[in-house]
Amino acid sequence: MLVAYDPAWPSLFEALADGIRSAGDPDWIVEHIGSTAVPELRANAVAAAARGTASYNAAKTPLIQELVDAARHARGLPSVPVSDKRQAERE
């Protein structure tokens, strides 16, 4: 459901980004993406974030594994190591 733009979204995102950085690396660049990142746009009230990485190997971190595990658990799927993309694609 779309809702009216909330001027609090940027500061809520910054708190989310700070949490992501503190769980991983303070130098990570975390971007606010999606409809809540666009001022005055009606949006789904879910903040979306993206963290860039210089390489796939750099992305294989405990944080990424934890996020993947949580998403798969929510869907009733078993954990799959982040490095094993082929297994996840077969499901």
N, C-alpha and C positions, 0 to 999 in steps of 0.2 A: 504494500500500500504506500502510495506517495504521500508525503507530508510537506507542509510549508517549510521553507528554509529556516534553520535554527542558527542564529548567530553564535551559539555556544559550540557548534561543531568543530571549528578550527582549534579551540583550546582543548576540547575533548580528544581530538586527534593527537595533539601535541603530548598529552598525557599518555596516550597509547604508544606513541613513538618513543617516548622516554622509557617506558616499560620494556619495549622491544630492545632498545639499546642497552639498558641495564642488564637484561638477561643474556645479551650476547657481547657486543663490542660497542663502546661509546662512539666510535668513529663511523659506524654504519650510517648510510644515508637511507632514511625511511621517508617515503613519499606518500602524501595523502592523495588517493586516487578515488575514482568513482563519483557518483552524483553528489555526495555530501561535500566534496571538495570544490564544488562550483558555487560561488556566492549567489544567493537569491534564487537558485534553482530548486524546484520541488524535487524531493528525493526519497529514496528508501532510507529510512532512519538507521542505517548500518554503516559505520565508518569502515572504509577499506584502506588497507596499507600495502605498500610494495617496498621490498628491500632489494636493492640492486646488489649484484655481486660481479666481481671481475671474471670469475670462472665457475664452472659447475663444481669443481673440487672445493672451492672456497665456500660453496653453499651447503656442503655436507657438514652441518654443525649439529650439536645436540638440540639447539632451539628448533631447527628445521625438522629434525626427527620427531621432536615432541609435538610439533604442530601437525605433522603428517599422521602420527599415531592417534592424536585426538580426533582428527577428521575421519579417519578410517574407523575408529571405535564408535563414533557417533552413527556411522552407517552400518555397524555390525560386521565390519571386516577386520581381519587380523592385521597385526603390524607387519610392515614390509620395510626392510632397510631402504633408506633414501637412495642409496646407490643402485638398487635393483629396480630400475624403471620398468623393465620388461614384465616382471611379475605383476605389478600394479596395472599394466596395460591389458593383461590377459583376463582380469577380473571384470 
